[in-house]
Amino acid sequence: YIEWMEGQEEFRGIDWKWSDVPAGEALFPDLVVKEQAEIVSTGIQEKLDVQGQGGKHLTPEEFHQALEETPAEDVILLDVRNSYEYAIGHFQGAVDPQMRHTVQWQKYVRENAP
């Protein structure tokens, strides 16, 4: 692993740390790894078909072009990150749904969807 990483320019020179552990002894005996359905919980129970129901993926260039070509009154740019992340930086004119947690997204949609 380290040899491969050192072969990548952006990872050269890392000060690698490791510990030798006697055979059969666990380095972190209390470590538990679990599979999670979601990294960030949305609270949505039904399975979403992102590929089939999602919108068209745009490159940054296509996104910029779409914003330039669409009249401002026809654009709603909704920033679905939490309010802290929104405050750090967002697109000009983006709407902040005032969420502290991702699970609040469902409520925002119910209250604001046309």
Secondary structure, DSSP 4 states (H G I P E B T S, - for coil): -HHHHHTSGGGTT---------TT--SSTT------S-SS-----SPP-HHHHS-----HHHHHHHHHHS-GGG---B--S-HHHHHH---TT-B----SSGGGHHHHHHHH--
